[in-house]
Amino acid sequence: MRRALLIGGILVVLVVDVAIVLGVTRMVRAARRGIADLEPPAHEATGRVEAIHIGRNATAERDFRQRVLEFNLRTMVEAYQQVGDRSPAWDDTALHLLRGYAGAFARVTDRPTDSALLADANKALAAGCTDPLVLYCCGAALQTSGDEARAEPLLTRSLEGLRKSRYPRIRAGFAALRLANMNEGRGSRRSAATQWQTGRDLLAEAVADGAYREGEERVLLFHLEDYVEEMPQRERSQLYQQLRAAKNVDPYVAAVFGGKMEVNAAWDARGDDWASEVTEEGWRAFSQHLAKAEELLTEAWEAHPEYPEAPSEMIRVSSGLDGYSEDARMWFDRAIEAEADSYDAYHTLLWFMCPRWGGSHEEMYQFGLECAKTGRFDTETPLWFVRALWEISDDLEGNENKFWLLPQTRKVVREVFDGYASSSLPQVEKQRLQLLHAGAAWYIGDYEEANALFERVTWGGGAAEFDRLYGAFPRAARAESQLFSGPAAADALHAQELLDDEAWQEAAKAYASVISHAGIPASALAIAKERLAKARWHTDYESGKWVRLPLEPSLSGWDVDNGKWSVEAGGWLVGTPGREGAWIMRDTDLGPRAEFRGTMEFAPAEDADYPAAGVYFAWPDAEEWEFVSFMASIPRQKARLRTNLGERGERFAPAEVRDQNTFAVSLWDNTITASLNGKPVYKGTRFRTDKGEGEVLAGVGSERGGDGAVVRFRDMEVRKLTQRP
């Protein structure tokens, strides 16, 4: 399910997974009760399934990652050994960190974890390392961990040092582009603009000087895609011209880069509206840009048919012009003629197979079967059957998992993962795929099989893909599999059924009985206790009592929309803003009549333009993601009620806004009542013309805080209202 949230004038797109972390999905509930109430797909493939055709000489994406790794080792590890600022005090740590990041930047399967890289980075810093490339890796590790305050000065220092050093110029370019991306994300547009220009020029200079050898055209494109995604259009256009003019650059690179730039420009011109709402000028510009993209990308493919980038992008072009068609499939076939499991080719084709583009879910399912049928377990191709199921579920509404429940699905899922287990893949790849196999069994509701598979898992990589496919963390899914297949399985499944049906009191009693069983593994017992607490929380809430919003260090039950969030001493929920502010939402349906109170502090930057902090209610099930927010601004000493419902716009009111404030905001159908520091600000203010339907969620956050801003909330409580405030 996709959600869009408009707060502070900025549209934020949220992607909500179809499975619930530490919860049982709608599909699993249906599996327990039988699938008679589910409408089956129009057909289940019964006849002979033809495998997709993969080129005889097609490479695997794994081979390409190896080429990127080789480039990184040459320009990082070997370069450090030749020209780095070396010392016995940090040499071993520096080399270990550089080798780790060579793999991480290449995204190879056996790359180190973020926490391992951060540990090496802190060790290098503690040793007093001054090498600019090592400092760059330290800054990258800190940035990934969310510590941008420490990352920025390190990255700035590394950029200065790399520009003065004898390291390959490409590394200085990457440092500038990373800084630009980070500052763009934090809203520091002026700093980002300078760094975009610096990074662009360094990148063009390095490319012209032969940083990329013959045969590394795809590596260069990979880096361009990685580092310039957020680059402003003007800088992209100038970089494109620099690539075209560079004598040492294969024209293929400029043609693909330019083609993708034209595709993005086409969609910018068209906009995100439904086709019926696109203007005539929007359609004209859309077609013109796509025609130019087609010209550039066709030229690129003709020059290098052994590369997959151009035909993969042409799937977007042909589908944008005509919807899903035979042309899209033709370009897909050309892409996998070059690279058997090109991620972009498979992902893009499945997207345009969705019904909105003229395809169907049945075609998507059939395509997944064709992928499984290849038997190419030396590639990712058969795994696209499972990924196709996820894409279908993500696009369906109301009956997301009907394709997962087909008997044929279970059979093919097992065949795919058994095939990988019997393959000659490296052991680290098999471990990752074994984890995904366990996740599929859990997701379908085969808890005994899932538990047995989890028992054989060697915990390592694959957690991010597991979460993306199944909407849960692996260890949480394992614990649930233990709970639903262990000594208390029958009682636990019954308790969960009551919880899913929102029979809170009965669920609390049932889960209390579950945790009294002996022999439940500790992790499964922890889940049972958490669900008991959830049932009791809802029981109290439904009775009209004030209840505290749960706040765990893991932020379980909260959805981070923007910024960085953490729980700190004293029970404070602390946020630092990203590009669209700092927003976090509690994933609990409060209903249309609720009151939300608490304490907040906001410390914006001195030069911030109209900074504000506060709370909001949201209706995620609406056709357009709807919200109403109550915000307070310290510099302006005003409160603001903002909504995108009914009569859109803002309403301002004078308010005494302090460094620390208490707030109370009540929602009663289509009206808002709010107070700040005990003084009324809004009373029964109407913000929409109807009550609306679907769940109502609440969240907190800040906007326009500027660099270094911090917002803090604590003592957050809610209650269900039974009388109009």
C-alpha positions in Angstrom: 0.0 0.0 0.0 1.4 3.4 -0.9 0.7 6.5 1.1 1.3 10.2 0.3 1.5 12.7 3.1 1.5 16.5 2.6 2.9 18.4 5.5 4.4 21.9 5.4 3.7 22.1 1.7 5.8 19.1 0.8 4.5 15.8 -0.6 6.1 12.8 1.0 5.5 9.3 -0.4 5.4 6.5 2.1 5.6 2.8 1.3 3.9 0.6 3.9 4.7 -3.0 3.7 1.9 -5.6 3.3 3.1 -7.6 6.3 3.1 -6.3 9.8 6.4 -6.6 11.8 5.8 -8.9 14.7 2.3 -9.5 13.5 0.3 -12.0 11.5 -0.7 -10.8 8.0 -4.2 -10.8 6.6 -3.1 -13.6 4.3 -1.9 -15.7 7.2 -5.1 -15.3 9.0 -7.0 -16.4 5.9 -4.6 -19.4 5.6 -5.5 -20.4 9.1 -9.2 -20.1 8.6 -9.2 -21.6 5.1 -9.2 -19.8 1.8 -12.9 -20.3 0.9 -13.6 -16.6 1.6 -10.9 -15.5 -0.8 -11.7 -14.8 -4.4 -9.2 -16.7 -6.4 -7.3 -15.2 -9.3 -8.9 -15.5 -12.7 -6.8 -18.5 -13.5 -4.0 -20.6 -12.1 -1.4 -21.5 -14.6 -2.2 -25.1 -15.6 -0.6 -25.8 -19.0 3.0 -25.8 -20.0 5.0 -22.8 -18.8 7.8 -21.7 -21.1 10.9 -20.3 -19.5 12.0 -16.8 -20.4 14.9 -16.9 -22.9 18.3 -15.9 -21.5 21.1 -15.3 -23.9 23.7 -18.0 -24.2 26.5 -15.6 -23.4 24.6 -13.6 -20.8 26.5 -12.7 -17.7 25.1 -12.5 -14.2 24.7 -9.4 -12.1 27.1 -11.0 -9.7 29.8 -10.8 -12.3 29.2 -7.1 -12.7 29.4 -6.5 -9.0 32.8 -8.2 -9.1 33.9 -5.7 -11.7 32.8 -2.8 -9.5 34.7 -4.5 -6.6 37.9 -4.7 -8.7 37.6 -1.0 -9.5 37.1 -0.1 -5.9 40.1 -2.3 -4.7 42.3 -0.6 -7.3 41.3 3.0 -6.5 41.0 2.5 -2.8 43.1 -0.3 -1.3 45.9 -0.3 -3.9 45.9 3.5 -4.0 46.2 3.7 -0.2 49.2 1.4 -0.3 50.8 3.5 -3.0 50.0 7.2 -2.0 48.1 7.1 1.3 49.0 8.8 4.5 50.2 5.6 6.3 51.3 4.8 9.8 51.8 1.6 11.8 49.4 3.1 14.3 46.4 2.7 11.9 47.6 0.8 8.8 45.9 -2.5 9.6 42.7 -0.9 10.6 42.7 1.4 7.6 43.3 -1.4 5.1 40.5 -3.5 6.7 38.1 -0.5 6.5 39.0 0.2 2.9 38.6 -3.4 1.9 35.2 -3.5 3.7 34.0 -0.4 1.9 35.3 -1.6 -1.5 32.8 -4.5 -1.1 30.1 -2.3 0.5 30.2 0.3 -2.3 30.1 -2.5 -4.9 27.1 -4.1 -3.0 28.6 -7.6 -3.1 26.8 -10.2 -1.1 29.6 -10.9 1.4 30.1 -7.2 2.2 30.5 -6.3 5.9 27.6 -5.1 7.9 27.1 -1.4 8.6 27.8 -2.0 12.3 31.1 -3.8 11.4 32.1 -0.9 9.2 31.2 1.6 11.9 33.3 -0.3 14.4 36.4 -0.2 12.0 35.8 3.5 11.4 35.7 4.4 15.1 38.9 2.3 15.6 40.7 4.2 12.8 39.6 7.6 14.3 40.7 6.5 17.7 44.1 5.6 16.3 44.5 9.2 15.0 44.2 8.3 11.3 44.7 11.3 9.0 44.5 9.7 5.6 41.8 11.5 3.6 40.4 8.4 1.9 40.1 6.6 5.2 38.5 9.7 6.7 36.0 9.6 3.8 35.0 6.0 4.7 34.8 7.0 8.4 32.4 9.8 7.4 30.3 7.4 5.3 30.0 5.0 8.2 28.9 7.7 10.6 26.4 9.1 8.0 24.9 5.7 7.5 24.6 5.3 11.3 22.6 8.5 11.4 25.4 10.6 13.1 25.5 13.3 10.5 26.8 15.8 13.0 30.1 13.9 13.2 30.0 12.8 9.6 29.9 16.3 8.0 33.2 17.6 9.3 35.0 14.4 8.4 33.7 14.4 4.9 34.6 18.0 4.5 38.1 17.3 5.7 38.4 14.3 3.5 37.3 16.3 0.4 39.9 18.9 1.1 42.6 16.3 1.6 41.6 14.2 -1.4 41.8 17.2 -3.7 45.4 17.9 -2.5 46.5 14.3 -2.6 47.7 11.9 -5.3 44.6 9.7 -4.9 42.5 9.1 -8.1 40.5 12.2 -8.7 37.3 10.1 -8.8 37.5 9.6 -5.0 37.5 13.4 -4.4 34.5 13.6 -6.7 32.6 11.0 -4.7 33.4 12.9 -1.5 31.9 16.1 -2.9 28.8 14.3 -4.2 28.3 12.5 -0.9 28.4 15.9 0.9 26.0 17.4 -1.6 23.5 14.6 -1.1 23.8 14.9 2.6 23.3 18.6 2.7 20.5 18.5 0.1 18.8 16.0 2.4 19.2 18.3 5.4 17.8 21.3 3.6 21.2 23.1 3.3 20.6 24.0 -0.4 23.4 26.6 -0.6 26.1 24.3 0.6 24.7 21.5 -1.5 24.7 23.7 -4.6 28.5 24.4 -4.3 29.3 20.7 -3.6 27.1 19.5 -6.6 29.2 21.7 -8.9 32.5 20.7 -7.3 31.5 17.0 -7.5 30.4 17.3 -11.1 33.6 19.0 -12.2 35.8 16.5 -10.3 33.9 13.6 -11.8 34.2 14.9 -15.3 37.9 15.6 -14.8 38.5 12.1 -13.4 36.6 10.5 -16.3 38.5 12.5 -18.9 41.8 11.5 -17.3 41.1 7.9 -17.7 40.0 6.8 -14.2 37.8 4.2 -15.8 39.6 1.7 -18.0 38.3 0.1 -21.2 35.6 -2.3 -20.4 34.5 -0.4 -17.3 31.8 1.7 -19.0 29.1 -0.1 -16.9 31.1 0.7 -13.7 31.0 4.4 -14.6 27.3 4.3 -15.2 26.8 2.5 -11.9 28.6 5.3 -10.1 26.7 8.0 -12.0 23.4 6.4 -11.0 24.6 6.0 -7.4 25.9 9.5 -6.8 23.9 11.9 -8.9 20.4 10.7 -8.4 19.5 13.9 -6.4 21.7 16.2 -8.5 19.8 19.3 -9.8 18.8 19.2 -13.4 21.1 22.0 -14.4 24.2 20.2 -13.0 23.0 16.9 -14.7 22.7 18.6 -18.0 26.2 20.1 -17.7 27.6 16.8 -16.6 26.0 15.2 -19.7 27.7 17.7 -22.0 31.0 17.0 -20.2 30.6 13.3 -20.8 29.8 13.8 -24.4 32.9 15.9 -24.9 35.3 13.6 -23.0 37.6 11.8 -25.4 38.3 8.9 -23.0 34.6 8.1 -22.5 32.8 5.5 -24.6 29.8 7.3 -26.2 27.6 4.5 -24.7 28.0 6.1 -21.3 26.8 9.6 -22.4 24.0 8.1 -24.4 22.6 6.1 -21.5 23.1 8.9 -19.0 21.4 11.3 -21.4 18.6 8.9 -22.2 17.8 8.4 -18.5 17.9 12.2 -18.0 15.3 12.6 -20.8 13.1 9.9 -19.2 13.2 11.7 -15.9 12.4 15.0 -17.6 9.5 13.4 -19.4 7.9 12.3 -16.2 8.6 15.6 -14.5 6.7 17.3 -17.4 3.8 14.9 -17.2 3.5 15.0 -13.4 2.0 12.3 -11.2 -1.7 13.0 -12.0 -4.0 10.5 -13.6 -3.8 10.5 -17.4 -7.1 12.3 -17.6 -5.7 15.2 -15.6 -2.5 15.7 -17.5 -2.4 19.0 -19.4 -2.0 19.1 -23.2 1.3 20.9 -22.7 2.3 18.1 -20.2 1.6 15.4 -22.8 3.5 17.3 -25.5 6.6 17.7 -23.4 6.3 14.1 -22.1 6.3 12.7 -25.7 9.1 15.0 -26.8 11.4 13.9 -24.0 10.6 10.2 -24.5 11.3 10.5 -28.2 14.7 11.9 -27.5 15.3 9.2 -24.8 14.4 6.5 -27.4 16.8 8.0 -29.9 19.7 8.0 -27.4 19.0 4.7 -25.8 18.6 2.9 -29.1 21.9 4.3 -30.2 23.5 3.0 -27.0 22.0 -0.4 -27.4 23.2 -0.7 -31.0 26.7 0.2 -29.9 26.8 -2.3 -27.0 24.1 -4.9 -27.2 26.1 -6.9 -24.7 25.2 -4.3 -22.0 21.8 -4.3 -20.2 21.4 -0.6 -19.2 20.0 0.8 -22.4 17.4 -1.9 -23.1 16.4 -1.9 -19.4 15.7 1.8 -19.6 13.9 1.4 -22.9 11.2 -0.7 -21.1 10.3 2.6 -19.3 10.3 4.5 -22.6 8.1 2.1 -24.6 5.7 1.6 -21.7 5.5 5.3 -21.1 4.5 5.9 -24.7 2.2 2.9 -25.2 1.6 1.2 -21.9 2.6 -2.4 -21.4 3.1 -3.9 -24.8 5.1 -6.4 -26.9 7.8 -3.6 -27.3 8.3 -3.6 -23.5 8.8 -7.4 -23.6 11.1 -7.1 -26.6 13.4 -4.7 -24.7 13.3 -6.9 -21.7 14.4 -9.8 -23.8 17.3 -7.7 -25.1 18.4 -6.8 -21.6 18.5 -10.4 -20.4 20.3 -11.4 -23.6 23.1 -9.3 -22.1 22.7 -9.9 -18.3 20.6 -12.9 -17.2 19.3 -11.3 -14.0 19.5 -7.6 -14.6 17.6 -6.2 -11.6 16.4 -3.0 -13.4 15.0 -5.1 -16.3 13.0 -7.4 -14.2 11.8 -4.7 -11.8 10.8 -2.3 -14.5 8.9 -4.9 -16.6 6.9 -6.0 -13.6 6.0 -2.5 -12.7 4.6 -1.9 -16.2 2.8 -5.2 -16.1 0.5 -3.8 -13.4 -3.1 -3.3 -14.5 -2.7 0.5 -14.5 -0.3 0.2 -17.5 -2.4 -2.2 -19.4 -1.1 -5.5 -17.9 -2.7 -7.7 -15.3 -1.8 -9.5 -12.1 -2.2 -12.8 -13.9 0.4 -11.8 -16.4 2.7 -10.8 -13.6 2.2 -14.2 -11.9 2.8 -16.0 -15.2 6.0 -14.0 -15.7 7.2 -15.1 -12.3 6.5 -18.7 -13.2 8.5 -18.2 -16.4 11.4 -17.0 -14.3 11.2 -20.0 -12.0 11.1 -22.3 -15.0 14.5 -21.2 -16.2 16.3 -23.3 -13.6 19.1 -20.8 -13.8 20.1 -21.1 -10.1 23.5 -19.6 -10.9 21.6 -16.3 -11.2 18.8 -14.3 -9.4 16.3 -15.2 -12.2 14.3 -17.9 -10.4 14.0 -15.7 -7.3 11.9 -13.3 -9.4 9.0 -15.6 -8.9 9.0 -14.6 -5.2 9.6 -11.0 -6.1 6.8 -11.0 -8.6 4.5 -12.2 -5.8 5.6 -9.2 -3.7 5.0 -6.8 -6.6 1.5 -8.3 -7.0 0.7 -8.0 -3.3 2.0 -4.4 -3.2 -0.4 -3.5 -6.1 -3.5 -5.3 -4.9 -5.9 -3.7 -2.4 -8.3 -5.6 -0.1 -7.1 -9.1 -1.0 -3.4 -8.6 -1.2 -2.3 -12.2 -0.8 -4.5 -14.3 -3.0 -1.7 -15.3 -5.3 0.5 -16.4 -2.3 -2.3 -18.8 -1.3 -2.5 -20.7 -4.5 -1.4 -24.4 -4.1 0.9 -23.9 -7.1 2.6 -21.0 -5.4 3.7 -23.1 -2.4 5.0 -25.8 -4.8 7.0 -23.4 -6.9 8.4 -21.5 -4.0 9.7 -24.7 -2.6 11.2 -25.7 -6.0 12.9 -22.4 -6.4 14.6 -22.4 -3.0 15.4 -26.2 -3.2 17.1 -25.4 -6.5 19.3 -22.7 -5.0 20.2 -25.0 -2.1 21.4 -27.7 -4.6 23.3 -25.2 -6.7 27.0 -24.4 -6.9 26.5 -20.9 -5.6 29.0 -19.6 -3.0 28.0 -20.5 0.6 27.3 -16.9 1.5 24.7 -16.7 -1.3 23.1 -19.9 -0.2 22.8 -18.7 3.4 21.0 -15.5 2.2 18.6 -17.5 0.1 17.9 -20.0 2.9 16.9 -17.0 5.0 14.5 -15.9 2.3 13.1 -19.4 2.0 12.3 -19.4 5.7 10.6 -16.1 5.3 8.4 -17.3 2.5 7.3 -20.3 4.6 6.5 -17.9 7.5 4.7 -15.5 5.2 2.5 -18.2 3.8 1.7 -19.5 7.3 3.6 -22.8 7.2 5.0 -22.2 10.7 6.4 -25.6 11.3 8.4 -25.6 8.0 9.4 -22.0 8.7 10.7 -22.9 12.1 12.7 -25.8 10.8 14.2 -23.6 8.1 15.1 -20.8 10.5 16.9 -23.4 12.7 19.2 -24.1 9.8 19.9 -20.5 8.9 23.4 -19.1 9.4 22.6 -15.5 10.4 24.4 -13.0 8.1 23.3 -11.0 5.1 19.8 -10.8 3.6 17.9 -9.0 6.4 17.2 -5.9 4.3 15.8 -8.0 1.4 13.8 -10.2 3.8 12.2 -7.0 5.2 11.5 -5.7 1.7 9.8 -9.0 0.6 8.0 -10.0 3.7 7.6 -6.8 5.7 9.3 -8.0 8.9 12.7 -8.4 10.5 14.0 -12.0 10.2 14.4 -12.6 13.9 10.9 -11.4 14.5 9.5 -13.8 11.9 11.5 -16.6 13.4 10.2 -15.9 16.9 6.6 -15.9 15.6 7.2 -19.2 13.8 8.4 -20.6 17.1 5.3 -19.3 18.9 2.9 -20.7 16.3 4.5 -24.1 16.0 5.6 -24.7 19.6 4.0 -26.2 22.7 1.4 -23.4 22.9 0.7 -23.2 19.1 -3.0 -23.9 19.2 -3.7 -21.4 22.0 -1.3 -18.8 20.4 -3.1 -19.0 17.0 -6.5 -18.6 18.7 -5.2 -15.6 20.7 -3.8 -14.1 17.6 -7.1 -14.6 15.8 -8.8 -12.6 18.5 -6.2 -9.9 18.4 -6.6 -9.6 14.6 -10.3 -9.3 15.1 -9.8 -6.5 17.6 -11.5 -8.5 20.3 -9.1 -6.8 22.8 -10.4 -8.1 26.1 -10.7 -11.7 24.9 -7.3 -11.5 23.2 -5.7 -10.3 26.5 -7.1 -13.2 28.4 -6.0 -15.6 25.6 -2.5 -14.3 25.5 -2.3 -14.4 29.3 -3.0 -18.1 29.0 -0.4 -18.5 26.3 2.5 -17.1 28.3 1.7 -19.5 31.2 2.7 -22.5 29.0 6.0 -24.1 29.8 8.7 -24.6 27.1 8.1 -21.5 25.0 11.4 -20.2 23.6 12.5 -16.8 25.1 12.1 -14.9 21.8 8.6 -16.4 21.2 7.6 -15.6 24.8 8.7 -12.0 24.3 6.4 -11.7 21.3 3.5 -13.2 23.3 4.1 -10.7 26.1 4.2 -7.8 23.7 0.9 -8.8 22.2 -0.6 -9.2 25.6 0.5 -5.7 26.4 -1.0 -4.5 23.1 -4.4 -6.2 23.9 -4.4 -4.6 27.3 -3.5 -1.2 25.9 -6.4 -1.3 23.5 -8.8 -2.5 26.2 -7.9 0.5 28.3 -8.1 2.9 25.3 -11.5 1.6 24.2 -12.8 2.3 27.7 -11.8 6.0 27.5 -8.8 5.8 29.8 -5.7 7.9 29.2 -3.0 5.5 27.9 0.7 6.2 27.3 2.0 5.7 23.7 4.6 2.9 23.9 8.1 4.1 23.3 10.8 1.5 22.9 14.5 2.1 21.9 13.7 0.1 18.7 10.8 2.5 17.9 8.6 -0.6 17.4 5.2 0.5 16.4 6.3 3.8 15.0 6.8 4.7 11.3 9.6 7.1 10.6 8.5 9.4 7.7 11.3 11.8 7.6 14.4 12.7 9.6 16.3 10.7 12.2 14.5 9.6 15.3 15.7 8.0 18.6 14.6 7.4 22.2 16.8 9.2 24.7 17.2 9.3 28.5 14.2 10.6 30.3 11.7 9.1 27.9 12.3 11.7 25.2 11.5 10.9 21.5 14.1 13.0 19.7 14.1 13.9 16.0 16.5 15.7 13.7 15.2 16.9 10.4 15.9 15.6 6.9 15.0 17.1 3.6 11.2 17.3 4.4 11.5 17.9 8.1 11.3 15.4 10.9 8.1 13.3 11.1 7.2 10.1 12.9 3.8 8.4 13.1 2.3 5.9 15.6 0.9 2.9 13.7 -2.2 2.6 15.9 -5.7 3.3 14.8 -7.2 5.8 17.2 -10.6 6.2 15.5 -12.4 9.4 14.5 -12.8 10.7 18.1 -9.6 10.9 20.1 -7.4 13.3 22.2 -3.6 13.5 22.1 -1.5 15.3 24.8 2.1 15.5 25.7 5.2 17.8 26.1 7.4 19.1 23.3 10.6 21.0 22.9 11.9 22.5 19.6 15.3 24.1 19.0 15.4 25.3 15.4 18.4 26.9 13.7 18.8 30.6 14.2 18.4 31.3 10.5 15.4 28.9 10.0 12.5 30.2 8.0 9.2 29.8 9.9 10.2 26.7 12.0 7.4 24.9 13.6 6.7 21.7 15.6 3.6 19.9 16.7 1.3 16.9 16.1 -1.0 15.6 13.3 -3.8 13.2 12.6 -3.8 11.3 9.4 -6.3 9.3 7.3 -4.0 6.9 5.3 -6.9 4.9 3.7 -8.2 8.0 1.8 -7.7 8.1 -2.0 -5.4 11.1 -1.3 -3.4 10.6 1.9 -5.2 13.1 4.2 -4.0 14.9 7.3 -4.6 17.8 9.7 -1.7 19.2 11.7 -1.4 21.5 14.7 1.9 23.3 14.7 3.5 25.9 16.9 6.3 28.4 15.9 8.6 29.9 18.6 9.9 32.8 16.5 6.5 33.8 15.2 4.6 33.1 18.5 1.8 31.6 16.5 0.0 28.3 16.2 -1.1 27.0 12.8 -3.8 24.5 11.8 -3.0 23.0 8.4 -5.0 20.5 6.4 -5.3 19.1 2.9 -9.0 18.1 3.6 -12.1 19.8 2.3 -11.2 23.5 2.5 -7.5 23.3 2.0 -5.1 25.8 3.5 -3.8 27.1 6.8 -5.4 28.9 9.7 -3.2 30.9 12.1 -3.8 31.9 15.7 -1.7 33.8 18.3 -0.2 31.5 20.9 2.4 31.7 23.7 5.1 29.3 22.4 7.9 28.5 24.9 11.1 26.4 24.6 9.1 23.6 26.3 5.4 23.3 25.7 2.5 21.1 26.8 -0.1 20.4 24.1 -3.6 18.8 24.0 -5.3 18.2 20.6 -8.7 16.7 20.3 -10.2 15.2 17.1 -14.0 14.9 16.9 -15.1 13.7 13.5 -14.5 16.8 11.3 -13.4 19.3 14.0 -10.2 20.1 16.0 -9.9 21.5 19.5 -6.4 22.4 20.6 -4.6 24.1 23.5 -1.0 25.0 24.1 0.4 25.3 27.7 -3.1 25.0 29.1 -4.5 27.9 27.0 -7.1 27.3 24.3 -6.0 28.0 20.7 -8.7 26.4 18.6 -12.2 25.4 19.7 -14.3 23.1 17.5 -12.5 24.3 14.3 -14.0 22.6 11.3 -11.5 21.3 8.8 -13.5 19.0 6.5 -17.0 18.5 5.3 -17.4 14.9 6.2 -16.3 12.5 8.8 -14.3 10.3 6.4 -13.7 6.5 6.8 -10.9 4.2 7.6 -8.2 4.2 10.3 -7.0 7.4 11.9 -3.3 7.6 12.9 -1.4 10.2 14.9 2.1 11.5 14.7 4.5 14.3 15.8 7.3 16.2 14.1 8.7 19.5 12.9 9.3 21.4 9.7 11.6 24.1 8.4 13.9 23.8 11.4 17.2 24.3 9.5 20.6 22.7 10.0 21.1 21.3 13.5 17.5 21.6 14.6 16.2 19.2 17.2 12.6 18.4 18.2 11.7 16.4 21.4 8.5 14.9 22.7 7.6 13.0 25.8 4.7 12.0 28.1 2.6 11.4 25.0 -0.8 10.0 25.9 -4.1 9.4 24.0 -7.6 8.6 25.0 -10.8 7.7 23.1 -13.4 10.5 23.4 -17.0 9.7 24.3 -18.1 13.3 24.6 -17.5 16.3 22.3 -14.7 18.5 23.8 
